[in-house]
Amino acid sequence: MKKLLLILSSTVFSLLCIAQDGTNKDSLLKLLRVQKQDTTKLKLLLSLNNIYNNEGNQDSGLLYLNKAEQLAENGKISSFIPRINTAFIQFYYSNNNYNKSKEYALKNLAIAEKNKDNVLLAKAYNNITAVYTHFGNNKQAIDYALKCLALSEKTKDSIDFAARYATVSNTYLNLNQYEKTILYAKKATELANRFDQKEEMWAGLNNLGAAYSSEHKLDSAIYYGIKQLDFAQKEKYVDGIIYALSNLCFRYFLKGDLLNLKKKIATLCSFENQMSDSIIIAQMYVAKALPHILRKDYAPAKILLDSSIAISVRANAADALGNAYNTYAKLYFMQNKVKEAEDYAYKYDSLQSVANLNELNFYTGEMEVKYETEKKEAQIELQQTQLRQRSLLNYFLIAGAIALLFILLLTYWNYKNRQKLQQAKIDELENEKHLTATEAVLKGEEQERTRLAKDLHDGLGGMLSGIKYSLSNMKENLIMTPGNAQAFERSIDMLDSSIKEMRRVAHNMMPEMLVKYGLNIALQEYCAEINNSGVVQMNYQPIGMEGVNFEQTVALTIYRIVQELVNNTIKHAAAQNILVQPHVSDENKFLSLTVEDDGNSFDTALLKDAKGIGWTNIQNRVEFLKGTIDIKSTPGNGTSILIEINI
């Protein structure tokens, strides 16, 4: 069982909380009432925030943190703002509001860069690493983690080395690079022990256990799990004890050590009344199911796993839900119930896919479009500013040289020309911004098509083939009447047809011929497939396409345009014949694509107000390729569409 545990740089918070003296809190509250609006009051507010957080009363802690932020901003006490931002980072991260946590981390990053404060910059890098790791953006996470580590070494920030190493080790753990995880986690524990840093020690032990467990080195994983448990018990860290016990339960289960597993379960159950976190409770139910599975006592194990799934769904806890699915798969495999086991394994894989790929694609796609859009808008604003400045300069020249008519006219003519050039640049940048957004949408669409095609082909296809194989084996062992045998054969034939149809859909979503053999062969195969279906007579006439290598994105976009045009013709034109004619000329630099049919004509003027997705997709793709499109449709002569693209 893995746990995402990251050390966030902080001068205010501690994960391993030490109880505060109630009298101390009361005295601070009294001082707060009479204290002036200065740095002393700011320190009191931060101290109270820390005390309430350590007591588990985060709502009250947030109240005093907000007051501290307001005082720092109103009193312009800028030196405290990074500390306050760090406290907000910790609060929002621990409460699963990662977007707000990222927002305050970026504030600290901006302050550090502005003030050239390398110590604060390293802490900001560390915090941003934590947020990117949560979002599954491991490439960005490791980039910031290594920047943080390099900067810490440059500034000789030895006190924070343990936290940095713990963060780097956790990032490598999420990248499944276990040797580097172990290397940096050991460095973290060594430094944490030297400087008596509790949360860094906890993180290092946790990552060591998780890495060894993932490498199936169970003896080492159990060794560090026991050290983690001893550490949590010494610090009286209840959640840490529960978590360490859960880890050990899974490792003893994988080792098949029922005796030690039962001992850890008994200890874990003694903390059941102290559990408040629903995610920890869900994980505990899975752990309690493990000894039942080893004893092959499956009924109570299923009840416990069902309880874990129900809690995980209510809490929207993907990790806990995936852990329950994975354990269910093991339970059914041990019973030799392959189909049920594969169902839960598929649920687990699907959950991982959704949690990582979809969130990652959405997050990175959103950030890329936002970045490109902001960059273009900044350029447009710069051009507009320059235009206003030049206009002002020209007016001064006109006022100062009123007597010099010739110079005035010449200057005015020059001004108008420059204005046109600037406006042309602005228009060009606007077009580039639009194309950037279109490109992001098209790439996102193709990525989703690719993912769905792989899921259909590798997932559903494999399952259907397995069902067919099982039915074929059953047939040999069954005695059936001729009528039942014939019905059985029809069922297998229908299953064959389903498999072929599924593969056809998958290949249509991401055409294999296009990837392997290029655009010409892919279009030829597509037209032949439509022709063989009998829906319409297809005629494919390539000119100069042999040996032409299209860039993959361009080829895929042209292929989708042809698909959409043919589909529209089949749906709406009632045509008997369709001609698809790609023509490459002028030394392979220009492509003319003609699609003609002999079906019903239509008023092309209606396309200007068309709201259909199909025609919009065609226009967006042609615009993305910077091409032109010309449509002619006359009664009795069908429709002809000509698309011209510079390649």
N, C-alpha and C positions, 0 to 999 in steps of 0.2 A: 504494500500500500504506500503510494507516494503522497506527500503533503507539500503544498506550495507554501514554503516558509521563507520569507525574505526579511532581511534586516534593513529597516529604514533609518537613515541618519536622523538623529534627534538629540536635542539637548534638554528636552522636556519630559519625554515619555520613557517608560521601561516596560518591556513585555512581562518580565518576571517581577511582579509587584510586591513591595514590602508594605505592610499595613502602616498607616500613618496614625499618629497620636491624635485622638479626637480633640484634646485640649489645644494642641497646636493649631488645628483648623479653626477652633472657636476664637483663639487669640488673633489669628490672621483676619478673620471676619470683622472683629472689633477694630483692628487697625485700619482696615479698608474703609470703614465708615468716616474716619476723620482724616484720612490721607489726602493730600493735594493731588492735582492732576499732573503727576510727574513720573519719572522713571521708577521711583520707589513704589508707587501704586501699581505700575505696570508689572513689576516683579511680584508683588502680592497677588495680582490676578493670575499670573502664570503659575505661581505656587499653588493657589487654590484649584486651578484647573488640573494640575498634576495630582493633588490629593484626591479630588473627586474621581478622577480616572482610575487611580489605584484602588479606590473603594468599589469600583464597578459602576459608579453613578456617572455615566458618560454624558447624560443630558445636562446635568448641573455643570460638569466640566466644560461642555460646549458653551454654556451661558457665559462663563467667566472668560473663555477664550475669545468669544465675540466681543466682549467688553474690552479686552486687551487690544484687539485689532482696531476697534473704533478709537480708543485712546491714542494708540500709536499713530494712526492716520491724522486725527484732529490735532494732536500735539506735535506732529511732524517729528516723531522720535524714530527716525529711519533705522537706527542701529538695531532695534528690536524686531523689525519686520521679518527678517529671515527666520528668527526663532519662532515667531508666531506662525509663519507659513509652514514651517516644519511640523509644528503641532497640529495644524489642520491636515497636513499630509497623513500623519499617523491616524488621526481621528477618522477621516473618510476612508482610508485604506482598511482599517479594522472593521468598519461598518459596511464594507463591500461597495462603497460609492467610488469606483476607481476613476471615473471621469473627473470628479471634483478633486480627487487626490492628485491626478495628473495636472489639473489646472494650477494648483498651488506649487507643484514641483516646477512647472514651467516659469512661474513667477520668480522663484528662487534662482532658476537658471538665468533669467534676464537680469536680475540684480547682480549676480556673480559676474556675468560677462561685462556689464556696464562698469562695475567697480574693479574689474580685473582681480577678483578675490578667488584665488585658486582653491583655497580650502573649502569655501562655500560651493564653488563650482564642482568639486569632487563629490560633495554631499548631494548636490542636485542631480548629478549623473547617476549616483547610486539609487536615488529615489525614482528617477525616471526608468531605470532598469527594472525596478519592482513592478511598475505599472505596465510596461511593455511586456514583461513576462506573463502577467495576468492575462493580457489580451491575446497571448499566444504568438506575439510578434517576436520570436526568439532571435531573429537576425538583428533587429534593432536593439534588443535587450543585451545581447553579447557585445555589440558595438559600444553601447554606453557603459557596460560593465568594465570592459577593457580600458576605455578612456578614463573611467574613474580610478582604476587601479594604477594606471600610468601616472595620473596626476597626483595621486596620494604618495607614490614613491618619489615623485619630483619635489613635493612639498615636505617630505619627511614626516608625514602625518601618521606616525607609528601607532598612536592611540586608536585610530580608526581603521588600521590595517585589518584587524580581525573581522570587522563588519564588511569591509570590501571583499575579502577573500570568501566570506560566507555567501555574499550575493553572487559572486562569480561562480562559485561551486554550484549554487542552486540553478543558475542559468544554464550551466553545462548539463546539469541533471535533467532539465526540461528538454535539452537537445539530445539526450540519450548518449552523451559522451562521458562515460562513467570513469575512465581513467583520469581525465582532467577534473571531474567532480571530486574524486578522492584526493587528488593532489592539493587542490585549493581548500577543501574541507579540513584536511589535516593541518594546513597552515593556519586556518581560522581557529581551530581548537588549541593549537600551540600558543598563539598570541593571546587568545581569550583567557587561557589559564595563567599566562604571565601577568596580564593586566586585570585579572579578576572581573571579566566581562561576561555576565551571565547569559544574556540573550544570544551573544555570538557563540558561546560554548554550546548552547542548546541547538542553534542552527547547524553548527558544524557536525555535532553528533548525529543529528537527524539526517543530514545529507550523506554522511558516511554510511549509515545503516541502509538508507534507500538505494544508494549506488551499489553496494555489495549485494543487496537483495535482488536488484534488477539484473546483476551479473550471475545470479544463482549461486553466489558464494555465501551459503546460508550460515555457516559457522561464524564468519566475520560479521555478517549482518546481525546475528543474534548477540554477538559480543558487544557491538556498539549500541544495540537496542537496550541491553542490560545497563550499560553505562548511562544511556539517556534516561532510563527509569530511575537509576540511583540518583542522578543529578536532580531530577524533578522532585523526588521524595525529599532530598536534602533541602531544597529550596521551598518545599511545601507548595509546589505549583500544581494544583489539582488537575487543571485541564492538561498540563504536560504529562502528569502521571497516567491519565486516561489514554492519552494519545500514544505514549510509549508502550503501554500494555497492549493496545490494539495492534500496534506494529509487531510486537513480539508474538501475539496470537497468530497472525498471518504467517510469520516466518516459521514458527513451530508446526503449523499446519502443512506448509510446503515441505518441511522436513519429515513429516509423518510422526512427530514426537507427541503422542496423545497425552502422556503423563504431564509434561511441562505445559502443554496447551491447556489442560484442565486446571492446573494451578493458576495460570495467568487469568483464565476466565473467571475463576473464583475471586481473585483479587479485583478484577475489573468490575464484577457485579457488586462488590462492597462499596463502590463509588457511584452506583446507579442513581441514588437519591440526590447526589450532588451535581448531576449533569443538567445544564440548562440549555446548552447549544443543541438545536435539533439535528445538525449535521453530525455532531459527535455521537448523539443517540442512535442515529441511523447506522453509523459505522459500528457501534457497539453491537447492534442486533446482528450484523453480518458476522462479527467476531464470535458471538455466542452460537451461531449456526455451525461453526467450523468443527468442533468436537463431534457433533451429531453426524456430520458428513463423514468424518474419519471412522466412526462406529457403524456407518451405513444405516443410521437411524434417520431416514430421509424426511419423514412426515413433520417432526418438530422443526427440522432445519428449514423446510419450505415455509412454515408459519413465520419463523423469524425473518427470513429473507423477504417475504411479502410485506411484513411490517416495515422493514428497512426501505423497501421501494416506495411504500405509501408515504413515509415521512420525507424521503428524498424528493418526491414529486411535489409535495406541499411546500417544501422549503426551496424548491428550484435548485437543488444541490446536484449538479451534474457529476462531480467526482464520486460522491457517495452512491448515486444511482448506478453509475458505471461499475463501481465495485460490487454492488449487489448483483447486477447482470452477469458480471464475470464469474462470481462465485456460483450463481445458478447454473451457468454453463458447465463448470467443473462437477457440480452435483449430478447433472444428467449424464455427463460423460462417464462418471463412475458407475452409473446404472446401465451403461451401454445403450442409453436412449439418444441415439445420434441426432435424430431430427430435432428433438427438443433442445439438445445442447447447442446445435448449430443455430437455432432460432435465437437463443439468448446471446450467443457469440456475435451474431449479426446485429442484435440490438446494441451490444456493447460497442462494436466497430462503428455503427451508425452514429451513436452518441458521441464518440470521439471525433468522428468526421465533422459532425455539425458544430461541436464545441470549438474545434480548431480551424477547419477550412473556411466555413461560412463566416465565422466571426472575424477571422484573419482577412479574408477577401473583402468583407464589408469595411473593416476598419482601415486597411491599407488603401483600398480603392477610394474611400472617402477622403483620406489624408492626401493622396496623390492629386485628386481633382482639386481639392481645396488649395494645395500648395501651388499648382499650376495656375489656377484662377487668380489667386492673390498676386502671383508674380506678374501676370499679364496686366492686372488692374493697376499695380504699382508702376508698370511701364507706361500705361495710358495716362495715369496721373502726372508722371514726370513730363510726358510730351505736352500735356495740357498746360502745365506750369510754365514750361519753356515758351509755349505759344503766347501765354498771357504776358510774360516778361518781354518778349520781342515786340508785342503789340504796344506796350507801354513805351518802350524805347523809340519805336517809330513815331508815336504821337509827339514825344519831346523833340524829335528831329524836325517834324513838320512845323511845330510852334516856333522853333529857333531859326528855321530857314524859310520863313514865309515869303521873303523877297526873292528867293532863288527858286523860281517856278520849275525850271528844268530839273533841278536836283530833287525838288519835292515830288514831281511826277515819277522820276526814276526810282526814288525811294519807295513810293507807294506801289509801283509795279513790282518791285522786289519783295515788298511785304506780302502782297497778294499771292505771289508765287510760293513763297515760303509757307504761307498759311495753308495753301492747297497741299503742299508736300507733307506738312505736319498732319493735316486731316487725313491724307491718304495713309500715313503711317498708323494713325489711330484706328482707321477702318481695318487695316491689315491685322493689327493686334486683336481687334474684336473678333475677326474671322478666325484667327489662330486660337483664341480662347474657346470659341464655339467648337472648333475642330478637336481641341483637346478634350472637351467634355464628351463629344460624340465618340472619340476614340476610346475613352475610358468605359463608356456604356457598351460599345461593341465588344471590347475585350472582355468585359465582365460577362456579357451574354455568351461568348464563345467558351469562356472558362466554365460557366455553368453547364453548357451543352456537353463539354468534354467530361465534366464530373458525372453528370447524369448518364452519359453513354457508358462510362466505365462501370458505374454502379449497376446499370442494366445488364451489361455484358458479363462482368465478372461476378456480380452478386446474384441477381435473379436468374441469369443464364445458367450459372453453376447449379443453383438449386433445382431448376426445371430439369436439367440433364440428370441430376441425381435422382429425381423422382422417376424419370423415364427408365433409368437403369434399375431402380428398385422394382418398378412394375414389370419390367422384362424378366427379372429374376423370379418374381412371384408367379408369373405365367407358367414357368417350367415346373413349379411345385404345386399348381392347382389343377384339379380335375373339373372341367367345365363342360356344359352342354354345348353343342355347335352354336346355338343362338348366343349363349353367353360369351363363347370364344370370339364370335364375330363382333359383339359389342365391345369386348375387351380390346380387340384389334383397332376398332374405330376410335376408342379412347386414346390409345397410343398414337394413332395417326393425328388426332386432334392435338395431342401434346407436342408432336413433331411440328405441326403447323404453328403452334404457339411459340415454340423455340425459334423457328425461322422468322416469324413476324417480329419477335422481340429483337433478334439480331439485326433484322432489316431496319427497325426503328433506331437501334443503337448506332448502326453504321451510317444512317442518314443524318443523325445528330453530329457525328464526328466521322466523316467519310474516310475509311482506311485507305482507299485508292488514292485520295488526294495527298495524304501524308507520304505514301510509299512511292507513287509513280507520277505525281504532279497533276497540274490542272487539266491538261488535255485529256489524259486517260480517265481522270475522275469524271469530267463532263461526258465523255463518250460512254462510260459505264452507266452514268445516271440516265442519259437519254435512252440507252438500250433497255434499262430496267423499266422505264416508263412505257417504252414501246412494247415490251413483253407482257406488260400488264393488260394490254388491250384497251385501255381507256382512251388513248389517242395515238395517232401515227406520228412518231417523232423522227425528224430528219436532222442529223448532226453533220455539219459541213465545216470542219476546221480548215483555215488557210494560214499557212506559215507558222503553225503552232508547234511543229516537231522541233525538239531540241531547245525550246525556249524554257528557261528556268525562272519561274516567278518567285518573288519573295513570299514566304509562307502566309503572312497576314494578308497580302494582296490577293494571293490565290484563293484563300478561304473566303474573302469578302466577295470576289467575283463569282465563286461557286454559289454562295448564298443568294446573290442577286439573281442568277439563273434559276435557282430553285424557286424563289418567290415569284418570278415572272411566269414560270411554267405552271405553278400552282394556281395563280390568279387566272390564267387562261383556262385551265381545266375546270375551275369552279364557276367562272362567270361567262366565258365566251362561247361555250357549246361548240368548240372547234373540232374539225376532223383531222387536221394536220397542223403540226407545229415545226417550225424551222429554227434551229439554234446554230448560228454561224459566228464563231470568233475569228478575227482576222488580225494577225500581227504583221506590221509593216514598218518601213523606215528604219531598218537595221535594229529591229526588236525594241524600238522605243515607243511604239504607239499601238494600242489595242482598240479595234472597233468590234463591238459585240452587238449582233443583230438577233432579235427574237421576233419572228413573224408567225401569224396564225390566220386561218381562213374562217374564223368564227364571227360572232356578232360584233358589230362596231359599237362605239359609244362616243359621247361628246367629251373630248379631251379637256375642255374648259372646266368640267366638273372636278378634275383632279386638284385644282387650286384650293378647293374647299373640302377635299376628301379628308376624312378623319379616321380611316381604317389604318390598322397597325401595319398591314402588309405593304401598302404604298409608302407609308412613312419610313418603314425599314429600308425599302429600296432607295428612296431619296437620301436617307442618312448615309447609306453605304456608298452611293455614288459621290456624295459630297465629301465623305471621308477620303476617297481616292482622288479627290479634286478633278472629277470627270464631269462630263455633260451628258444630258439625256434629252432625246428628241422622240416625240410620239406622233404617229400618224394613224388615224382610224377613220375609214370611209365605208359607207354601206356597200355591201357586196364584195368588198376587198379585204375585209378583216382588219387586223391591227398590226402595225410594224413599229418596233421600238429599237432605236439606235442609241447605244451608249459608247462614248469615246473617252479613253483614259490614257494618259501618259504613263508609261511604265518604266 
